Amino acid sequence: APATPGYQLLVSDVLTTGPTGRIGVTFVDNSRFAVGPNSRVALSQFEFDDTTHRGKSLTTVDRGTLGIVSGQIAKENKDAMKVRTPTSLLGVRGTRFIINVPE
């Protein structure tokens, strides 16, 4: 289904963009994703406790670009936020970065 402002993502949802598509996502822990054109990104795991600020996140990038600004999950536990690509598994260490996976 096409994304609309306020759309709620669930674990196992897949974000797919076309040649001119872009998606911005803000998570409850204040992590932010910017998905670029021709991308396929899956929310493989996401758990967050709003009281303790602890959780786990695993995002899978099959193709395209994903910009990340990490939120409370990465700040609370340096090994809790991960991004998987076809060739690697990256740990997010409380930073900003961009992943580019060619088709």
Phi, psi and omega in degrees: 000144178298142180284144176225155178305134180089357180298132183265123178277149175239156176302138183086356174293148180240129177262123181232132178240151177270193186300332180242008185278151174213147178225136172248133182230133173242126181266165183296340177270008181075012167295147179230136177243141170237111181263127182271182180298155177052046183244154172223113185230129181247138173272091187282326179207139173203118176226137179207130176258113185295338180278310183269346184063021176262152178179190178216146179216133173225121179244136180249124178251108180276324178199158175094204184238144176221118173264137184231135165242115186286157181241212186297326181302312181289327180290326183282326182212115186296344180255008188272339182247121183227153176231127179256134172243174179301339184240356184203167173233117185255137173265130180272123187250043177072053187214187174240138176197169180235137176248134177234117179245110180292155179285000000 
